[in-house]
């Protein structure tokens, strides 16, 4: 399960809630948020200020255009969907600068 390190867990929770369209599924321990994204898939967000902003992950979504529109409406900044070599991607950065790439 990919994990991203952040300095401010409250700010990260707001951002990832906007990104994923819902709040975390679990708070298994202090400083950790988890979202379940499907069978065997998920995302962890850790409060670890000394390593914040040095993480990244790629998440596959079913309708990248719809997700991009929802993120725009939610105020999540991005440069729009772009064509990569064989897939389309949407590059995002969380409040600490962690790279999150969505693809379909």
Biopython code that builds the backbone (N, CA, C, O; Angstrom):
import numpy as np
from Bio.PDB.StructureBuilder import StructureBuilder

atoms = [
    (1, "UNK", "N", (0.852, -1.167, 0.000)),
    (1, "UNK", "CA", (0.000, 0.000, 0.000)),
    (1, "UNK", "C", (0.901, 1.234, 0.000)),
    (1, "UNK", "O", (1.724, 1.389, 0.902)),
    (2, "UNK", "N", (0.762, 2.110, -0.989)),
    (2, "UNK", "CA", (1.593, 3.320, -1.018)),
    (2, "UNK", "C", (1.358, 4.176, 0.218)),
    (2, "UNK", "O", (0.246, 4.245, 0.741)),
    (3, "UNK", "N", (2.409, 4.818, 0.671)),
    (3, "UNK", "CA", (2.245, 5.747, 1.790)),
    (3, "UNK", "C", (2.932, 7.059, 1.449)),
    (3, "UNK", "O", (3.986, 7.096, 0.814)),
    (4, "UNK", "N", (2.299, 8.122, 1.892)),
    (4, "UNK", "CA", (2.779, 9.478, 1.644)),
    (4, "UNK", "C", (3.013, 10.146, 2.984)),
    (4, "UNK", "O", (2.204, 10.012, 3.903)),
    (5, "UNK", "N", (4.125, 10.870, 3.096)),
    (5, "UNK", "CA", (4.497, 11.503, 4.361)),
    (5, "UNK", "C", (4.169, 12.990, 4.306)),
    (5, "UNK", "O", (4.482, 13.682, 3.337)),
    (6, "UNK", "N", (3.530, 13.459, 5.373)),
    (6, "UNK", "CA", (3.063, 14.850, 5.410)),
    (6, "UNK", "C", (3.471, 15.507, 6.720)),
    (6, "UNK", "O", (3.786, 14.831, 7.699)),
    (7, "UNK", "N", (3.460, 16.832, 6.721)),
    (7, "UNK", "CA", (3.802, 17.573, 7.935)),
    (7, "UNK", "C", (2.571, 17.918, 8.762)),
    (7, "UNK", "O", (2.648, 17.963, 9.990)),
    (8, "UNK", "N", (1.445, 18.160, 8.114)),
    (8, "UNK", "CA", (0.218, 18.583, 8.789)),
    (8, "UNK", "C", (-0.879, 17.592, 8.426)),
    (8, "UNK", "O", (-1.424, 17.645, 7.323)),
    (9, "UNK", "N", (-1.208, 16.692, 9.345)),
    (9, "UNK", "CA", (-2.173, 15.634, 9.057)),
    (9, "UNK", "C", (-3.572, 16.190, 8.805)),
    (9, "UNK", "O", (-4.302, 15.642, 7.980)),
    (10, "UNK", "N", (-3.963, 17.257, 9.489)),
    (10, "UNK", "CA", (-5.285, 17.839, 9.264)),
    (10, "UNK", "C", (-5.399, 18.411, 7.852)),
    (10, "UNK", "O", (-6.392, 18.167, 7.167)),
    (11, "UNK", "N", (-4.399, 19.163, 7.415)),
    (11, "UNK", "CA", (-4.404, 19.710, 6.053)),
    (11, "UNK", "C", (-4.376, 18.581, 5.026)),
    (11, "UNK", "O", (-5.073, 18.638, 4.013)),
    (12, "UNK", "N", (-3.576, 17.564, 5.288)),
    (12, "UNK", "CA", (-3.500, 16.427, 4.376)),
    (12, "UNK", "C", (-4.834, 15.692, 4.316)),
    (12, "UNK", "O", (-5.265, 15.270, 3.243)),
    (13, "UNK", "N", (-5.482, 15.540, 5.458)),
    (13, "UNK", "CA", (-6.784, 14.863, 5.444)),
    (13, "UNK", "C", (-7.784, 15.624, 4.584)),
    (13, "UNK", "O", (-8.532, 15.009, 3.825)),
    (14, "UNK", "N", (-7.810, 16.937, 4.687)),
    (14, "UNK", "CA", (-8.720, 17.729, 3.841)),
    (14, "UNK", "C", (-8.388, 17.530, 2.365)),
    (14, "UNK", "O", (-9.289, 17.328, 1.551)),
    (15, "UNK", "N", (-7.098, 17.584, 2.012)),
    (15, "UNK", "CA", (-6.688, 17.475, 0.616)),
    (15, "UNK", "C", (-7.000, 16.082, 0.060)),
    (15, "UNK", "O", (-7.578, 15.965, -1.021)),
    (16, "UNK", "N", (-6.624, 15.029, 0.786)),
    (16, "UNK", "CA", (-6.867, 13.674, 0.300)),
    (16, "UNK", "C", (-8.349, 13.321, 0.312)),
    (16, "UNK", "O", (-8.790, 12.507, -0.500)),
    (17, "UNK", "N", (-9.126, 13.914, 1.213)),
    (17, "UNK", "CA", (-10.577, 13.734, 1.192)),
    (17, "UNK", "C", (-11.146, 14.352, -0.079)),
    (17, "UNK", "O", (-12.018, 13.756, -0.712)),
    (18, "UNK", "N", (-10.669, 15.538, -0.465)),
    (18, "UNK", "CA", (-11.105, 16.148, -1.731)),
    (18, "UNK", "C", (-10.649, 15.292, -2.908)),
    (18, "UNK", "O", (-11.415, 15.075, -3.847)),
    (19, "UNK", "N", (-9.414, 14.806, -2.866)),
    (19, "UNK", "CA", (-8.882, 13.983, -3.942)),
    (19, "UNK", "C", (-9.704, 12.715, -4.134)),
    (19, "UNK", "O", (-10.088, 12.379, -5.254)),
    (20, "UNK", "N", (-9.969, 12.019, -3.041)),
    (20, "UNK", "CA", (-10.612, 10.710, -3.121)),
    (20, "UNK", "C", (-12.133, 10.767, -3.005)),
    (20, "UNK", "O", (-12.808, 9.752, -3.179)),
    (21, "UNK", "N", (-12.672, 11.945, -2.713)),
    (21, "UNK", "CA", (-14.114, 12.102, -2.660)),
    (21, "UNK", "C", (-14.763, 11.585, -1.397)),
    (21, "UNK", "O", (-15.987, 11.471, -1.330)),
    (22, "UNK", "N", (-13.959, 11.270, -0.390)),
    (22, "UNK", "CA", (-14.484, 10.776, 0.896)),
    (22, "UNK", "C", (-13.371, 10.767, 1.928)),
    (22, "UNK", "O", (-12.187, 10.777, 1.593)),
    (23, "UNK", "N", (-13.771, 10.748, 3.167)),
    (23, "UNK", "CA", (-12.805, 10.727, 4.257)),
    (23, "UNK", "C", (-12.105, 9.381, 4.381)),
    (23, "UNK", "O", (-12.448, 8.428, 3.682)),
    (24, "UNK", "N", (-11.123, 9.309, 5.274)),
    (24, "UNK", "CA", (-10.368, 8.062, 5.446)),
    (24, "UNK", "C", (-11.256, 6.940, 5.965)),
    (24, "UNK", "O", (-12.219, 7.174, 6.695)),
    (25, "UNK", "N", (-10.914, 5.727, 5.575)),
    (25, "UNK", "CA", (-11.634, 4.540, 6.043)),
    (25, "UNK", "C", (-11.156, 4.095, 7.412)),
    (25, "UNK", "O", (-11.919, 3.511, 8.182)),
    (26, "UNK", "N", (-9.902, 4.368, 7.715)),
    (26, "UNK", "CA", (-9.315, 3.902, 8.977)),
    (26, "UNK", "C", (-8.363, 4.945, 9.537)),
    (26, "UNK", "O", (-7.770, 5.740, 8.807)),
    (27, "UNK", "N", (-8.239, 4.914, 10.851)),
    (27, "UNK", "CA", (-7.227, 5.674, 11.592)),
    (27, "UNK", "C", (-6.574, 4.662, 12.538)),
    (27, "UNK", "O", (-6.826, 4.672, 13.743)),
    (28, "UNK", "N", (-5.741, 3.796, 11.980)),
    (28, "UNK", "CA", (-5.241, 2.668, 12.767)),
    (28, "UNK", "C", (-4.334, 3.039, 13.929)),
    (28, "UNK", "O", (-4.189, 2.258, 14.870)),
    (29, "UNK", "N", (-3.729, 4.202, 13.882)),
    (29, "UNK", "CA", (-2.870, 4.641, 14.971)),
    (29, "UNK", "C", (-2.700, 6.153, 14.862)),
    (29, "UNK", "O", (-3.021, 6.747, 13.832)),
    (30, "UNK", "N", (-2.203, 6.761, 15.912)),
    (30, "UNK", "CA", (-1.979, 8.203, 15.906)),
    (30, "UNK", "C", (-1.040, 8.573, 14.759)),
    (30, "UNK", "O", (0.025, 7.975, 14.601)),
    (31, "UNK", "N", (-1.440, 9.560, 13.964)),
    (31, "UNK", "CA", (-0.591, 10.040, 12.885)),
    (31, "UNK", "C", (-0.734, 9.307, 11.576)),
    (31, "UNK", "O", (0.051, 9.550, 10.659)),
    (32, "UNK", "N", (-1.718, 8.406, 11.446)),
    (32, "UNK", "CA", (-1.875, 7.611, 10.227)),
    (32, "UNK", "C", (-3.335, 7.599, 9.781)),
    (32, "UNK", "O", (-4.239, 7.320, 10.569)),
    (33, "UNK", "N", (-3.547, 7.910, 8.498)),
    (33, "UNK", "CA", (-4.855, 7.816, 7.863)),
    (33, "UNK", "C", (-4.763, 6.787, 6.747)),
    (33, "UNK", "O", (-3.738, 6.700, 6.071)),
    (34, "UNK", "N", (-5.822, 6.006, 6.544)),
    (34, "UNK", "CA", (-5.832, 5.014, 5.469)),
    (34, "UNK", "C", (-7.134, 5.098, 4.676)),
    (34, "UNK", "O", (-8.222, 5.240, 5.235)),
    (35, "UNK", "N", (-6.986, 5.007, 3.368)),
    (35, "UNK", "CA", (-8.130, 4.905, 2.463)),
    (35, "UNK", "C", (-8.051, 3.564, 1.761)),
    (35, "UNK", "O", (-6.985, 3.195, 1.268)),
    (36, "UNK", "N", (-9.130, 2.838, 1.703)),
    (36, "UNK", "CA", (-9.205, 1.597, 0.939)),
    (36, "UNK", "C", (-9.707, 1.959, -0.461)),
    (36, "UNK", "O", (-10.736, 2.619, -0.605)),
    (37, "UNK", "N", (-8.982, 1.528, -1.480)),
    (37, "UNK", "CA", (-9.311, 1.903, -2.851)),
    (37, "UNK", "C", (-9.827, 0.738, -3.683)),
    (37, "UNK", "O", (-10.212, 0.929, -4.836)),
    (38, "UNK", "N", (-9.841, -0.441, -3.128)),
    (38, "UNK", "CA", (-10.312, -1.627, -3.833)),
    (38, "UNK", "C", (-9.644, -2.847, -3.234)),
    (38, "UNK", "O", (-8.831, -2.719, -2.319)),
    (39, "UNK", "N", (-9.972, -4.025, -3.733)),
    (39, "UNK", "CA", (-9.361, -5.241, -3.193)),
    (39, "UNK", "C", (-7.835, -5.179, -3.280)),
    (39, "UNK", "O", (-7.273, -5.087, -4.372)),
    (40, "UNK", "N", (-7.190, -5.228, -2.156)),
    (40, "UNK", "CA", (-5.735, -5.208, -2.100)),
    (40, "UNK", "C", (-5.101, -3.866, -2.428)),
    (40, "UNK", "O", (-3.886, -3.793, -2.609)),
    (41, "UNK", "N", (-5.891, -2.805, -2.509)),
    (41, "UNK", "CA", (-5.355, -1.492, -2.873)),
    (41, "UNK", "C", (-5.764, -0.458, -1.834)),
    (41, "UNK", "O", (-6.875, -0.497, -1.305)),
    (42, "UNK", "N", (-4.870, 0.449, -1.553)),
    (42, "UNK", "CA", (-5.172, 1.501, -0.596)),
    (42, "UNK", "C", (-4.099, 2.565, -0.616)),
    (42, "UNK", "O", (-3.156, 2.516, -1.407)),
    (43, "UNK", "N", (-4.266, 3.525, 0.271)),
    (43, "UNK", "CA", (-3.341, 4.643, 0.371)),
    (43, "UNK", "C", (-3.208, 5.014, 1.844)),
    (43, "UNK", "O", (-4.209, 5.155, 2.546)),
    (44, "UNK", "N", (-1.982, 5.169, 2.304)),
    (44, "UNK", "CA", (-1.720, 5.603, 3.667)),
    (44, "UNK", "C", (-1.114, 6.997, 3.656)),
    (44, "UNK", "O", (-0.273, 7.314, 2.814)),
    (45, "UNK", "N", (-1.544, 7.819, 4.590)),
    (45, "UNK", "CA", (-0.988, 9.155, 4.767)),
    (45, "UNK", "C", (-0.480, 9.245, 6.203)),
    (45, "UNK", "O", (-1.252, 9.156, 7.157)),
    (46, "UNK", "N", (0.823, 9.421, 6.334)),
    (46, "UNK", "CA", (1.505, 9.450, 7.632)),
    (46, "UNK", "C", (1.930, 10.871, 7.987)),
    (46, "UNK", "O", (2.401, 11.614, 7.126)),
    (47, "UNK", "N", (1.765, 11.242, 9.239)),
    (47, "UNK", "CA", (2.369, 12.487, 9.727)),
    (47, "UNK", "C", (3.822, 12.153, 10.071)),
    (47, "UNK", "O", (4.102, 11.438, 11.034)),
    (48, "UNK", "N", (4.715, 12.676, 9.278)),
    (48, "UNK", "CA", (6.151, 12.479, 9.465)),
    (48, "UNK", "C", (6.846, 13.733, 8.923)),
    (48, "UNK", "O", (7.391, 13.713, 7.820)),
    (49, "UNK", "N", (6.826, 14.821, 9.697)),
    (49, "UNK", "CA", (7.297, 16.118, 9.201)),
    (49, "UNK", "C", (8.698, 16.119, 8.605)),
    (49, "UNK", "O", (8.947, 16.837, 7.636)),
    (50, "UNK", "N", (9.615, 15.338, 9.156)),
    (50, "UNK", "CA", (10.989, 15.350, 8.651)),
    (50, "UNK", "C", (11.120, 14.769, 7.245)),
    (50, "UNK", "O", (12.098, 15.048, 6.551)),
    (51, "UNK", "N", (10.146, 13.964, 6.817)),
    (51, "UNK", "CA", (10.201, 13.349, 5.490)),
    (51, "UNK", "C", (9.074, 13.858, 4.581)),
    (51, "UNK", "O", (8.900, 13.357, 3.470)),
    (52, "UNK", "N", (8.325, 14.835, 5.042)),
    (52, "UNK", "CA", (7.180, 15.335, 4.270)),
    (52, "UNK", "C", (7.617, 15.864, 2.915)),
    (52, "UNK", "O", (8.661, 16.504, 2.787)),
    (53, "UNK", "N", (6.806, 15.588, 1.911)),
    (53, "UNK", "CA", (7.056, 16.105, 0.574)),
    (53, "UNK", "C", (8.012, 15.292, -0.263)),
    (53, "UNK", "O", (8.353, 15.702, -1.373)),
    (54, "UNK", "N", (8.455, 14.156, 0.229)),
    (54, "UNK", "CA", (9.409, 13.326, -0.505)),
    (54, "UNK", "C", (8.806, 11.990, -0.928)),
    (54, "UNK", "O", (9.523, 11.002, -1.088)),
    (55, "UNK", "N", (7.477, 11.963, -1.109)),
    (55, "UNK", "CA", (6.792, 10.725, -1.466)),
    (55, "UNK", "C", (6.040, 10.921, -2.776)),
    (55, "UNK", "O", (5.874, 12.041, -3.257)),
    (56, "UNK", "N", (5.599, 9.825, -3.329)),
    (56, "UNK", "CA", (4.787, 9.890, -4.531)),
    (56, "UNK", "C", (4.104, 8.565, -4.782)),
    (56, "UNK", "O", (4.541, 7.524, -4.292)),
    (57, "UNK", "N", (3.030, 8.610, -5.545)),
    (57, "UNK", "CA", (2.333, 7.380, -5.908)),
    (57, "UNK", "C", (1.518, 7.617, -7.173)),
    (57, "UNK", "O", (1.263, 8.756, -7.564)),
    (58, "UNK", "N", (1.120, 6.531, -7.794)),
    (58, "UNK", "CA", (0.238, 6.563, -8.947)),
    (58, "UNK", "C", (-1.007, 5.767, -8.597)),
    (58, "UNK", "O", (-0.921, 4.668, -8.050)),
    (59, "UNK", "N", (-2.171, 6.335, -8.919)),
    (59, "UNK", "CA", (-3.460, 5.696, -8.635)),
    (59, "UNK", "C", (-4.243, 5.630, -9.942)),
    (59, "UNK", "O", (-4.392, 6.637, -10.633)),
    (60, "UNK", "N", (-4.739, 4.446, -10.277)),
    (60, "UNK", "CA", (-5.566, 4.271, -11.465)),
    (60, "UNK", "C", (-7.012, 4.563, -11.107)),
    (60, "UNK", "O", (-7.518, 4.091, -10.089)),
    (61, "UNK", "N", (-7.679, 5.350, -11.956)),
    (61, "UNK", "CA", (-9.100, 5.684, -11.767)),
    (61, "UNK", "C", (-9.872, 5.253, -13.009)),
    (61, "UNK", "O", (-9.276, 4.981, -14.051)),
    (62, "UNK", "N", (-11.192, 5.190, -12.900)),
    (62, "UNK", "CA", (-12.013, 4.709, -14.013)),
    (62, "UNK", "C", (-12.371, 5.793, -15.021)),
    (62, "UNK", "O", (-12.510, 5.494, -16.207)),
    (63, "UNK", "N", (-12.522, 7.029, -14.592)),
    (63, "UNK", "CA", (-12.917, 8.106, -15.500)),
    (63, "UNK", "C", (-12.102, 9.346, -15.151)),
    (63, "UNK", "O", (-12.530, 10.178, -14.351)),
    (64, "UNK", "N", (-10.942, 9.459, -15.750)),
    (64, "UNK", "CA", (-10.000, 10.519, -15.411)),
    (64, "UNK", "C", (-10.590, 11.904, -15.664)),
    (64, "UNK", "O", (-10.350, 12.825, -14.884)),
    (65, "UNK", "N", (-11.353, 12.063, -16.732)),
    (65, "UNK", "CA", (-11.952, 13.369, -17.022)),
    (65, "UNK", "C", (-12.945, 13.776, -15.934)),
    (65, "UNK", "O", (-12.972, 14.934, -15.519)),
    (66, "UNK", "N", (-13.755, 12.832, -15.477)),
    (66, "UNK", "CA", (-14.723, 13.126, -14.413)),
    (66, "UNK", "C", (-14.010, 13.450, -13.111)),
    (66, "UNK", "O", (-14.426, 14.354, -12.387)),
    (67, "UNK", "N", (-12.942, 12.725, -12.803)),
    (67, "UNK", "CA", (-12.176, 12.996, -11.586)),
    (67, "UNK", "C", (-11.532, 14.377, -11.672)),
    (67, "UNK", "O", (-11.550, 15.126, -10.695)),
    (68, "UNK", "N", (-10.966, 14.722, -12.821)),
    (68, "UNK", "CA", (-10.356, 16.045, -12.995)),
    (68, "UNK", "C", (-11.391, 17.150, -12.793)),
    (68, "UNK", "O", (-11.104, 18.161, -12.152)),
    (69, "UNK", "N", (-12.577, 16.964, -13.331)),
    (69, "UNK", "CA", (-13.650, 17.963, -13.154)),
    (69, "UNK", "C", (-14.068, 18.066, -11.699)),
    (69, "UNK", "O", (-14.289, 19.168, -11.198)),
    (70, "UNK", "N", (-14.179, 16.930, -11.007)),
    (70, "UNK", "CA", (-14.553, 16.944, -9.584)),
    (70, "UNK", "C", (-13.482, 17.640, -8.759)),
    (70, "UNK", "O", (-13.800, 18.397, -7.841)),
    (71, "UNK", "N", (-12.222, 17.394, -9.075)),
    (71, "UNK", "CA", (-11.137, 18.033, -8.335)),
    (71, "UNK", "C", (-11.122, 19.542, -8.577)),
    (71, "UNK", "O", (-10.892, 20.313, -7.645)),
    (72, "UNK", "N", (-11.360, 19.964, -9.795)),
    (72, "UNK", "CA", (-11.442, 21.392, -10.087)),
    (72, "UNK", "C", (-12.554, 22.028, -9.263)),
    (72, "UNK", "O", (-12.356, 23.086, -8.665)),
    (73, "UNK", "N", (-13.726, 21.388, -9.226)),
    (73, "UNK", "CA", (-14.855, 21.904, -8.451)),
    (73, "UNK", "C", (-14.546, 21.952, -6.958)),
    (73, "UNK", "O", (-15.057, 22.814, -6.242)),
    (74, "UNK", "N", (-13.707, 21.023, -6.486)),
    (74, "UNK", "CA", (-13.342, 20.972, -5.064)),
    (74, "UNK", "C", (-12.183, 21.908, -4.732)),
    (74, "UNK", "O", (-11.782, 22.005, -3.572)),
    (75, "UNK", "N", (-11.637, 22.601, -5.743)),
    (75, "UNK", "CA", (-10.551, 23.542, -5.496)),
    (75, "UNK", "C", (-9.165, 22.925, -5.460)),
    (75, "UNK", "O", (-8.224, 23.557, -4.980)),
    (76, "UNK", "N", (-9.017, 21.696, -5.961)),
    (76, "UNK", "CA", (-7.706, 21.043, -6.005)),
    (76, "UNK", "C", (-7.006, 21.473, -7.295)),
    (76, "UNK", "O", (-7.487, 21.193, -8.394)),
    (77, "UNK", "N", (-5.874, 22.151, -7.152)),
    (77, "UNK", "CA", (-5.148, 22.681, -8.307)),
    (77, "UNK", "C", (-4.511, 21.567, -9.124)),
    (77, "UNK", "O", (-3.968, 20.606, -8.578)),
    (78, "UNK", "N", (-4.587, 21.717, -10.450)),
    (78, "UNK", "CA", (-3.907, 20.802, -11.365)),
    (78, "UNK", "C", (-3.815, 21.463, -12.730)),
    (78, "UNK", "O", (-4.486, 22.460, -12.998)),
    (79, "UNK", "N", (-2.981, 20.899, -13.587)),
    (79, "UNK", "CA", (-2.758, 21.448, -14.927)),
    (79, "UNK", "C", (-3.608, 20.767, -15.987)),
    (79, "UNK", "O", (-3.472, 21.075, -17.171)),
    (80, "UNK", "N", (-4.475, 19.853, -15.592)),
    (80, "UNK", "CA", (-5.340, 19.161, -16.546)),
    (80, "UNK", "C", (-4.783, 17.820, -16.962)),
    (80, "UNK", "O", (-3.625, 17.492, -16.707)),
    (81, "UNK", "N", (-5.634, 17.061, -17.603)),
    (81, "UNK", "CA", (-5.274, 15.733, -18.084)),
    (81, "UNK", "C", (-4.301, 15.883, -19.253)),
    (81, "UNK", "O", (-4.472, 16.743, -20.117)),
    (82, "UNK", "N", (-3.284, 15.033, -19.261)),
    (82, "UNK", "CA", (-2.311, 15.060, -20.357)),
    (82, "UNK", "C", (-2.061, 13.649, -20.862)),
    (82, "UNK", "O", (-2.231, 12.674, -20.130)),
    (83, "UNK", "N", (-1.661, 13.554, -22.107)),
    (83, "UNK", "CA", (-1.350, 12.260, -22.712)),
    (83, "UNK", "C", (0.098, 11.897, -22.402)),
    (83, "UNK", "O", (1.014, 12.658, -22.714)),
    (84, "UNK", "N", (0.301, 10.745, -21.794)),
    (84, "UNK", "CA", (1.648, 10.202, -21.613)),
    (84, "UNK", "C", (1.875, 9.220, -22.766)),
    (84, "UNK", "O", (1.105, 9.222, -23.726)),
    (85, "UNK", "N", (2.887, 8.405, -22.693)),
    (85, "UNK", "CA", (3.200, 7.525, -23.825)),
    (85, "UNK", "C", (2.043, 6.604, -24.196)),
    (85, "UNK", "O", (1.673, 6.528, -25.368)),
    (86, "UNK", "N", (1.473, 5.911, -23.236)),
    (86, "UNK", "CA", (0.394, 4.969, -23.565)),
    (86, "UNK", "C", (-0.859, 5.174, -22.716)),
    (86, "UNK", "O", (-1.857, 4.486, -22.929)),
    (87, "UNK", "N", (-0.832, 6.080, -21.785)),
    (87, "UNK", "CA", (-1.981, 6.352, -20.922)),
    (87, "UNK", "C", (-2.140, 7.852, -20.749)),
    (87, "UNK", "O", (-1.244, 8.625, -21.087)),
    (88, "UNK", "N", (-3.264, 8.249, -20.231)),
    (88, "UNK", "CA", (-3.462, 9.653, -19.871)),
    (88, "UNK", "C", (-3.223, 9.788, -18.377)),
    (88, "UNK", "O", (-3.500, 8.866, -17.610)),
    (89, "UNK", "N", (-2.707, 10.941, -17.967)),
    (89, "UNK", "CA", (-2.386, 11.160, -16.557)),
    (89, "UNK", "C", (-2.873, 12.534, -16.106)),
    (89, "UNK", "O", (-3.103, 13.436, -16.912)),
    (90, "UNK", "N", (-3.017, 12.655, -14.808)),
    (90, "UNK", "CA", (-3.302, 13.931, -14.154)),
    (90, "UNK", "C", (-2.325, 14.047, -13.003)),
    (90, "UNK", "O", (-2.394, 13.280, -12.042)),
    (91, "UNK", "N", (-1.408, 15.012, -13.096)),
    (91, "UNK", "CA", (-0.386, 15.197, -12.061)),
    (91, "UNK", "C", (-0.909, 16.154, -10.997)),
    (91, "UNK", "O", (-1.464, 17.209, -11.305)),
    (92, "UNK", "N", (-0.719, 15.765, -9.747)),
    (92, "UNK", "CA", (-1.156, 16.564, -8.609)),
    (92, "UNK", "C", (-0.027, 16.650, -7.595)),
    (92, "UNK", "O", (0.891, 15.830, -7.597)),
    (93, "UNK", "N", (-0.107, 17.649, -6.735)),
    (93, "UNK", "CA", (0.818, 17.759, -5.603)),
    (93, "UNK", "C", (-0.007, 18.095, -4.376)),
    (93, "UNK", "O", (-0.838, 19.003, -4.402)),
    (94, "UNK", "N", (0.229, 17.351, -3.293)),
    (94, "UNK", "CA", (-0.495, 17.636, -2.054)),
    (94, "UNK", "C", (0.109, 18.870, -1.378)),
    (94, "UNK", "O", (1.081, 19.422, -1.893)),
    (95, "UNK", "N", (-0.432, 19.319, -0.248)),
    (95, "UNK", "CA", (0.090, 20.542, 0.386)),
    (95, "UNK", "C", (1.579, 20.505, 0.735)),
    (95, "UNK", "O", (2.202, 21.560, 0.851)),
    (96, "UNK", "N", (2.164, 19.314, 0.905)),
    (96, "UNK", "CA", (3.594, 19.212, 1.194)),
    (96, "UNK", "C", (4.436, 19.028, -0.058)),
    (96, "UNK", "O", (5.664, 19.009, 0.020)),
    (97, "UNK", "N", (3.793, 18.894, -1.208)),
    (97, "UNK", "CA", (4.528, 18.693, -2.451)),
    (97, "UNK", "C", (4.696, 17.245, -2.861)),
    (97, "UNK", "O", (5.380, 16.967, -3.846)),
    (98, "UNK", "N", (4.090, 16.305, -2.133)),
    (98, "UNK", "CA", (4.120, 14.906, -2.560)),
    (98, "UNK", "C", (3.447, 14.800, -3.925)),
    (98, "UNK", "O", (2.425, 15.442, -4.166)),
    (99, "UNK", "N", (4.016, 13.994, -4.817)),
    (99, "UNK", "CA", (3.474, 13.810, -6.160)),
    (99, "UNK", "C", (2.436, 12.701, -6.147)),
    (99, "UNK", "O", (2.716, 11.583, -5.714)),
    (100, "UNK", "N", (1.241, 13.011, -6.619)),
    (100, "UNK", "CA", (0.189, 12.010, -6.805)),
    (100, "UNK", "C", (-0.204, 12.081, -8.276)),
    (100, "UNK", "O", (-0.624, 13.132, -8.761)),
    (101, "UNK", "N", (-0.070, 10.968, -8.979)),
    (101, "UNK", "CA", (-0.413, 10.916, -10.385)),
    (101, "UNK", "C", (-1.618, 9.991, -10.532)),
    (101, "UNK", "O", (-1.597, 8.840, -10.096)),
    (102, "UNK", "N", (-2.664, 10.521, -11.154)),
    (102, "UNK", "CA", (-3.837, 9.707, -11.464)),
    (102, "UNK", "C", (-3.744, 9.295, -12.919)),
    (102, "UNK", "O", (-3.298, 10.074, -13.761)),
    (103, "UNK", "N", (-4.156, 8.092, -13.216)),
    (103, "UNK", "CA", (-4.123, 7.583, -14.579)),
    (103, "UNK", "C", (-5.366, 6.765, -14.853)),
    (103, "UNK", "O", (-5.989, 6.229, -13.937)),
    (104, "UNK", "N", (-5.715, 6.675, -16.113)),
    (104, "UNK", "CA", (-6.805, 5.781, -16.498)),
    (104, "UNK", "C", (-6.299, 4.890, -17.580)),
    (104, "UNK", "O", (-7.038, 4.040, -18.076)),
]
sb = StructureBuilder()
sb.init_structure("model")
sb.init_model(0)
sb.init_chain("A")
sb.init_seg("    ")
for serial, (resi, resn, name, xyz) in enumerate(atoms, 1):
    if name == "N":
        sb.init_residue(resn, " ", resi, " ")
    sb.init_atom(name, np.array(xyz, "f"), 0.0, 1.0, " ", f" {name:<3s}", serial, name[0])
structure = sb.get_structure()
